[in-house]
Amino acid sequence: MRLRIIIGLVVVSIVGIVSLVGGAGAQSEYTTQVIPKVNVVTGGTFSIVGGTTGPTNNWIDFENLGPGTSQTKALTLGVTANGVWQVTVTKSRDLKDDTTGSSIASSDFTFTSNGPAGPTYRATGTEFGPGTTPASVVTNGSAVVGCNVNVLYKLDVPSSQPPGYYTAPYHTYTLIVTGS
């Protein structure tokens, strides 16, 4: 009986050792760690998402208008920003006929803006800012994804306006994003 107990202890010990070591074909494990890290900077995206035509999709075409008429056209800007944002616009010049030199006064070519609740929009007709003095289109926007801002261009052709082909290259829109 004593021999059986000794043999039993030896078998149990061998099974325990094989279990601890893993037996033949044992697998080794090694671990390491990484720390994911990203610095999300203040910024956003900005694009024209509707209201334009032309070969490069950047025209707002009022087509043929007679003297003494008015027309409104909408431009839609897409805004994504991860902080407080605003949109401004500047013009390179007034609407002008390059052949005759005639122009349409700034007061006859204005804009308003609107969009989803939150930001402050331009509710009354505003002249486009000259090159170094931007006009505010939107202020006080907070972080947003896929916000559409509508800019409504209004052109009043004076009844005394000479005929011609009037253009105003360019209106430059700028998205400014500051800290959150």
C-alpha positions in Angstrom: 0.0 0.0 0.0 2.9 2.3 0.7 4.3 1.6 -2.7 0.9 2.6 -4.3 0.9 5.9 -2.4 4.4 6.7 -3.6 3.7 5.8 -7.2 0.5 7.9 -7.0 2.4 10.9 -5.7 5.0 10.5 -8.4 2.3 10.4 -11.2 0.5 13.4 -9.7 3.8 15.3 -9.5 4.7 14.5 -13.1 1.3 15.6 -14.4 1.6 18.8 -12.4 5.1 19.5 -13.8 4.0 18.8 -17.4 1.0 21.2 -16.9 3.2 24.0 -15.6 5.8 23.6 -18.3 3.3 23.1 -21.0 4.5 19.8 -22.2 6.0 19.1 -25.6 5.3 21.8 -28.2 4.8 24.5 -25.6 4.0 28.0 -26.8 5.9 31.0 -25.6 4.2 34.4 -25.1 5.7 37.8 -25.2 3.8 41.1 -24.7 4.5 44.7 -25.4 2.3 47.9 -25.2 1.7 51.0 -27.2 0.0 54.2 -26.2 -2.3 55.6 -29.0 -1.9 59.4 -29.2 -3.4 62.1 -31.4 -3.4 65.8 -31.3 -6.6 67.1 -32.9 -5.9 70.6 -34.0 -8.3 73.4 -34.4 -9.7 73.3 -37.9 -12.4 72.4 -40.3 -13.5 71.9 -43.9 -15.1 74.4 -46.2 -16.6 74.0 -49.6 -19.2 75.2 -52.1 -22.0 72.6 -52.1 -24.6 74.2 -54.2 -25.8 77.2 -56.2 -23.0 77.5 -58.8 -22.7 76.8 -62.5 -20.1 77.1 -65.2 -17.2 75.0 -66.5 -15.3 75.2 -63.1 -18.6 75.2 -61.1 -17.8 78.6 -59.5 -20.2 81.0 -61.3 -23.3 82.6 -59.9 -25.0 83.4 -63.2 -27.9 86.0 -63.1 -28.3 85.5 -66.9 -30.2 88.2 -68.8 -31.7 90.9 -66.7 -33.3 94.1 -67.9 -32.9 97.6 -66.3 -35.1 98.1 -63.3 -35.3 94.4 -62.4 -34.1 92.4 -59.4 -33.1 88.8 -58.9 -31.9 86.6 -56.0 -29.6 83.6 -56.3 -28.5 81.3 -53.5 -25.0 79.9 -52.9 -24.7 77.1 -50.3 -21.4 76.7 -48.3 -20.6 73.5 -46.4 -18.9 74.0 -43.1 -17.4 71.6 -40.6 -15.5 73.0 -37.7 -14.2 71.6 -34.4 -14.2 75.0 -32.6 -15.8 78.4 -32.7 -16.1 79.6 -36.3 -17.1 82.4 -38.6 -17.3 83.0 -42.3 -16.3 86.2 -44.1 -16.4 87.3 -47.7 -14.4 89.8 -49.7 -14.8 91.0 -53.3 -12.0 91.8 -55.8 -14.2 94.6 -57.4 -17.8 95.6 -58.1 -19.8 94.2 -61.0 -18.2 95.8 -64.0 -18.4 95.6 -67.8 -14.8 95.4 -68.9 -15.6 96.7 -72.4 -17.4 99.9 -71.4 -16.0 100.4 -67.9 -19.6 100.7 -66.5 -20.2 99.2 -63.1 -23.1 98.4 -60.9 -22.9 100.0 -57.5 -22.1 97.9 -54.4 -25.4 99.1 -52.8 -27.2 97.3 -55.7 -25.5 94.0 -55.2 -25.9 92.7 -51.6 -26.2 89.5 -49.7 -28.0 88.0 -46.6 -27.2 84.6 -45.0 -29.1 81.9 -43.2 -28.7 78.3 -42.0 -29.4 76.1 -39.0 -30.1 77.5 -35.5 -27.0 78.5 -33.5 -24.7 80.8 -35.4 -25.5 84.5 -36.1 -26.3 85.2 -39.7 -26.5 88.3 -41.8 -30.3 89.1 -41.8 -30.2 92.4 -43.8 -28.8 93.2 -47.2 -25.1 93.7 -46.8 -22.5 94.9 -49.4 -19.7 92.5 -50.2 -16.5 93.6 -48.4 -13.8 95.2 -50.5 -10.5 93.2 -50.6 -9.0 94.3 -47.3 -12.2 94.7 -45.4 -14.2 91.4 -45.2 -17.9 91.4 -44.5 -19.2 88.9 -42.0 -21.5 86.2 -43.4 -21.7 84.1 -40.2 -20.4 84.7 -36.7 -20.6 82.8 -33.4 -20.8 79.3 -34.9 -19.9 76.5 -32.5 -18.3 73.1 -33.4 -20.4 71.5 -36.1 -20.3 68.8 -38.8 -21.9 69.3 -42.2 -23.5 72.7 -41.6 -25.0 74.3 -44.7 -24.8 78.1 -44.8 -27.0 79.8 -47.5 -25.7 83.1 -48.9 -28.5 84.8 -50.8 -27.1 87.2 -53.5 -29.5 90.0 -54.5 -28.9 92.0 -57.6 -31.0 95.2 -58.3 -30.3 96.4 -61.8 -30.9 100.2 -61.8 -33.3 101.4 -64.4 -30.6 103.7 -65.8 -28.0 100.9 -66.0 -26.3 100.8 -69.5 -26.4 97.4 -71.2 -23.3 95.2 -70.9 -21.8 92.0 -69.6 -21.0 92.6 -66.0 -18.7 90.4 -63.9 -17.0 90.6 -60.5 -14.2 88.2 -60.1 -13.8 87.1 -57.3 -15.8 86.8 -54.1 -13.5 85.1 -51.6 -15.1 83.2 -48.7 -13.0 82.4 -45.7 -13.8 80.0 -42.8 -12.0 81.1 -39.6 -11.9 78.5 -36.8 -10.6 79.4 -33.4 -10.2 77.3 -30.2 -13.1 75.4 -28.8 
